[in-house]
Amino acid sequence: MNHRIKFTPDKNESQSSGLVSDEPLHIGFFTDTYIPQINGIAISLQLLVHGLRAKGHHVTVFAPRLPGHHDLDANVYRIPAVRYMQLPPVYIAVPGTPRAILALHRSQFDILHVHSPLTIGMLAYMTAQLKSLPLIYTYHTSITDYAHYLKIGGNTRPVFRATRWFSAATANLSDQVVVPSPKFKRILQEQNVHRPSHIIPNGIELGNFYDPKSRGAYRQRLGLNPNQPLLLYVGRLAPEKQLNTVIDAFGHVASLYTDAQLVIAGDGSSRAELEAHARASEYHKRIHFLGMVDRANLPNLLHDATLFLSASTSEVHPIAMVEAIAAGLPVAAVWDDAFEGLLMDGLNGRKTSQDAGSFGTMICEVLADRAALEAYGQRSVELSKKFSIEAQVDALIELYRHTIFSNFYDGSNQYHTESLFQNP
């Protein structure tokens, strides 16, 4: 169940707290990933920062320093960092430096919002305690699904238990928890997270995907005619995305649809392995790796595709799928609870189990029914309308104001919400 915050404090109470309901807020964002890095979190935060500032609010971003990168935005503060991973490049902030501490000491905020629980998250927690500030935590990443990235321990039972404990502990350090999908509200409840949690889905600039600047450029680049089936994946190339399943499923499709093509857009640690896997397929000439696609061109790529594919079961609320349905793409996916509200089986696409044969068969069934394929695309656009960046920003602003007010007034974090996951 998703939630739109609806809170209006009593006028006299609001005035007595010193909080004017429409005054600009000073917000501190703390994140381990930010532009120019390209991933779902970085893209989402960039949209949020722009959206909040467009409403007149002040947002300062604290993120790890990236070699050779200089921000044009004076309100992005870079914390010294060390490189943890090569591909994709991951940097871990070193928040205890005197410069970082001094900057935070001088800064004035109404509320802090932490978007990742690692070292920079710890900096946010300590700052909130020292300055007596309310803290919001957005649970962007399924921490227990990423244990394989740890250099020590990896996918062992003790590490899984430790990541589960860390996931709950960091959420419980906040005043309010935001989760982008119902799946993770349930998961955090199972992990004994006792802080109030609210489902606010990721939003995008819908207009950019409804009406692309040009169509056909990617088909022309690949030498495809307008009627050839073009199956598309967009996102990181990483083990948890299960892209070997996508490639194997395409083998089933390609044997029946002799002109079908598979396009994989994105980059990541698994790219070389996936390219090798694709080369081993007898249909390798019809599998195309585009690498990173400029975000300005992404709507054009989506509108050139026939069907959007996903085999990942570690999603939180995938920006890539939100963008795909906004572009009017039907979806064929291995089911993940994070797709609730994005993929409705038989209405804007189809879902299946995590088996390449079943996945491929299902894709063939979707491609065979042209009328259903068109209807799926129209339904995708309808479903996307509730995932605007404006709705996400408005929901966060109401949550910020309530949390500031309740912390000042009586420490209560309880309030009523209404569903955004009702079918249109």
N, C-alpha and C positions, 0 to 999 in steps of 0.2 A: 504494500500500500504506500503510495507516494503522498507527500504532504506539501500543501502550500500554506505558509505561515499566515495566520490571521490574528493580529494582536493590536489592540488599540487601548493604551492605558488611559485611566481616568485623567481628565484635563488637570485637575488640582494636584493629583499625585505626580503627574509628569512635571508640572511647574515646580513642585517642592523638591524634586530630585535634581533640578537644574538641567534636565534633559528636555530640550525643545524637540517636538516630534519631527520637524522637518529640517532641523539644522544639519549641516554637513558633518559627516563622521570622519574621524581619523583612524584608519585601519592599517594594521601591520600584517602583511602576508609573509609567511615563512615557508620556504619550499626548497627541496633538494634538487629540483629540476625546473628550469625556466628557459625561455627563449635565449639564445638561438637554437637550443636543443629542440628536436622535433619528436614529440610523443604526445599521447593523449592528455597527460597532466599539464604539460607545458602549454599546449594549445588552449586547453580549457582555462588555465589561469590568465593567459594573455587576453582572452575574451572577457573574463570577469573583471580584470583590471580596467580595461577600456570601458566596459559597461558601467562599472561603479563610478568611474571618473566622469562619464557622460551625465550621470545623475547628480554631479556636484560634490562627490565625496573624495577624500584624499586617501590614496593608497600608496604605501611604501612597501616595496618588495625586498625581502632579504633572501638571497640565493647564493650558491657557491660561485666563486670566481672561476671563469673559464679562460684558459690560455689564449691570448691574442684577441679576445673579444672586449669591445668597449661599448657600453650602453649609451645610447643617445638620451635615454630617459634618466633624468637626474634623480628620480625617486626610486631607482633600483640600486640597492646597496649590496655589493658583492663581498661575501665573507671568504677569507683565504681558505683554500681547499687542496686536497690531494686527490690524485686520480686513483680510482679503485678498480675500474674495468676499462678495457680498451674499446670493445665494440659490443653494444653501443657505449660511447664514452660516458662514464659515470664518475662524478666527483663528490667526495665526502668533505663537507665543510669542517673547518677547525674553528669552532665558535669561541674558544676561550682566549683569543688574541686580544690585546689591549685595545686595538682600534675598534674591533667589533663591540666590545663591552662599552667603550666610551660613546660610540654612535647610538647604542640603545639607551644608554643613560640619559643622553641629551634629547632623545626623541619623545614626543608626547603623543599618546594614542588613546582612543576611546575603547578599542577592542583589538584583540589579536586573533588571527586566523591561521592555524597551522595546517599545512597540506602534505606533510610527510613527517614520519615520526623518528627519523634518524638524528644525526647530530644537530642539524639546524632546527629540528623539532624540539630537541632538548633545550636549545637556546630560547625558543619561544616559551616553553613551560617555565623555565627559570625567570624569564622576564615578566611573565604574568604574575608569578608569585612575588617577586621583588617590588613590582609596581602596583600590585593589587588590581590587576586588570582582568576582565572576563576573557575567556579563551574558547574559541570554536575550533573543532578539529574535523576536517573532512577526510573520510576514509576512502582514499583514491585507489589503493592497491591491495589486492588479496595477499597479505604478507606470507601466509602459510603456503601459498602456491609458488613462492619465489625462493624457497630455501635452497634450491639447487645453485643459486648464484653465490652462496656463501663459499668463501675460499677454504674454510675449515669446517668439516662436519658434513656439508652437503645434505643429501636426502637421507638422513638417518632419523630414527625415532626420537632420540634426545633433542635433535635440532628442531624437528617438527613441534615437539612439546614446548620448546623454548620460544619458537616463533609464535605459537598460539598464545603463550603467556604474554609475550611482548605486545602482540596485537591488542589484547584486552587491556593491559596495563597502560599503554599510551593513550588509548581511548578514554579510560577512566580518569586521566589527569585533566581532562577538559571540563568545561561547564556544559557544553552542548556538543553532540556529535551529529555531523551531516553525513549521510550515505547517499550515493547517487541512484541506488536501486533497491527494491524490496529484498532481493537476495541477501544483501549485506546487512540489512537491519536484522534479518533472521539469524545470520551467522554471528553477529555481535551479541545478540541475546543468548545464543548457545555458548558463547565464550564468557558469559557472565559480565558483560559490560552493563553497568547500572546507570550510566549517565543518560539523560533524555536523548533520543536519537530521532532524526527527522529526515525523510527522504526528499531530497531536492535533486532532480535529475540534471545531468549535464545539458547545457544549451549551446546552440550554435547560431550563427547569423544565417537564418533560413533563406533569406532572399538570394544570397550568393549561390545557393544550390538549387533553388527553384528555377532560376533563369541564368544559365551559364553564358559566358561571353561568346563562346564559339562551340560548334559541334563538329564532330567528324575528324578532328585533327589527329587523334590517337589511332583511329581506324586507318586513316591515310598513312600514318607513320608505319603501321604494321602491315600495310598492304591488304586491308580487309574491306570487303564490300559492306554496305549498310545492313544486310540481312544475315551475315554470319554470326552465330552465337559467340559472344565474348563473355567469358566468365571471369569475374574480378575478385581479387583479394587486395585489401589495402590495410597496411599496418606494419608493426615491427616483425622482423623475421627472427623469431626466438623459439626455443623449445616448447614453451607453454602454449604457443599458438597452434601447435599440431598441424603444421603445414604439409608434412609428409602425407597426412590423411587427405588433404586437399588434392595433392598431386596424384595420389593413387586413385582417388575418386574420379579425377579427370580422365584417367586411363579408361575407365568404364564408359565415360561419356564420349571420348574421342573415338572409340571403336564403333559407336553407333552413329555419331554425328561427325562425318568426315571433314567438315569445315569448321568445327568448333575450335576455339582458341582459349587458352588460360593465361591471364595476365596477373602477375604478382607485383604489386607496387609497394615499395618500402625497403628498409635495410635493417641489418641487425646481425647478431652473433652467429645465427644459423644460416646465413646466406650461402656460404661456400658449400656447406653440407647439402642444402636444399638444391642448389644448382647441380651438384653431383647426382643427387637422387633423380632430378628431372632428366639429366643426360642418359640415365640408365633406362628410361622409359622409351618404348618404341615410338612414342608420340612427342619426343622432346622438341622437335622443330616447331611444335604448336604451343610450347610453353615459353612465356616471355617474362623476364625479370627486368623491370623498369628502373629499379633503384628508387631513391627518394624522388618524389614528385613535388614540384613547387606548389605550395598551397593555392596560389592564384590559379593554377591550371587544374586543380583537383576536381572542381565541378565539371569541367569539360570531359575529363576521363570517366567520371561516374555516368555522365549522360551518354557516353559512347558504349557503355557496357550493357549487357543483356540481363545479367544476374549477379548478385553479390553473394560471396561465399564466406563462411566462417566455420572452423572446426575447433575453436578454442573453448575450453570449459573453465577458464580462470579469469573471466572478465568481471568487471565491476559495473560499468555502464559505458560501453564502447562508443567513443566519439565517432569512429569510422562508420559504425552501423547507423548512427543518427544521421550522419551526412549522406549515407547511401540511400536511406529511405526518403530523405528530403529531396534527393535528386530523382525520386520516383523509381528506384530500383526494387524489384522483387528480391527476396532474401531466401537463400537455401543454406541451412546451418545445422550443425550438430547442436542439439539443444543445450543451452545453459540458462539457468534461472535469471541471470543478469539481462537476458533478452526480453523479460517480461515488459510488455508495453511497446516493444520495438518490433517483435516478430509474433504475429498471430497466425498460427498454423491454419492453412486453408483460406486465409483472408488476404495477407500480403506476402505470402511465401509458404515454405514448408520446412519442417524440422524433422530430424532423424537421430538415430543413435550414433555413437562414435565407431562406426565401421565403414571402411572405405567402399566396400561393395554396396551396402545399403545407401550410403551417401550418393554414390554415383548413379544408382538406380533412381533415386528420388529426383536428382537433377534432370535426368532424362525424361522423367514423367512431367516435370515442370515445363521443360522446353517443348514437349510434344503438344501442349495445349496452348496455342497462341492467344486465344481469347482469355483464358485464365491468367496468362502471363501479363497481359495488358491490364486486367482488373487488379491483379496484385500490385502493379506499379502505382495505379491510382490510389489504392488503399494505403500504400506506403506514404504517399504525400499527405494524406489525411492524418495518419498516425503521427507524422513528424511535427504537426503544428503545435503540439504541446511542449516541444523541446526547443523553444527559442531562448536565446541568451537573455532577452529582456525578462522573461518569466523567472529564470534562474536568479538574475540580479535582484529583482523585486522581492523574491522569497528570502534571499540572504539579508537584504536590508531590513526586512521586518524581523528576522531572527536576531540580527545584530541589535536592533533597538530594544527588542524585548529582553535580551540577555543583559544589556547594559542597565536597563531600567530595573529589572528584577534583582540583579546583583546589588544595585544601590539601595533599592527600597526594602526588600524583605528576603533576598536570597533565594526566592522561589524560581525554579526553572520550568514550571509546568504551565502549559497553555494548550489550547485546542488547535487542531489542524484539519484541513480538508483534503480530499483525494484529488490528485492530478492524473491518476492512472485509470480513470473511468474511460470507457471506450467512446470515441467520438461518434 
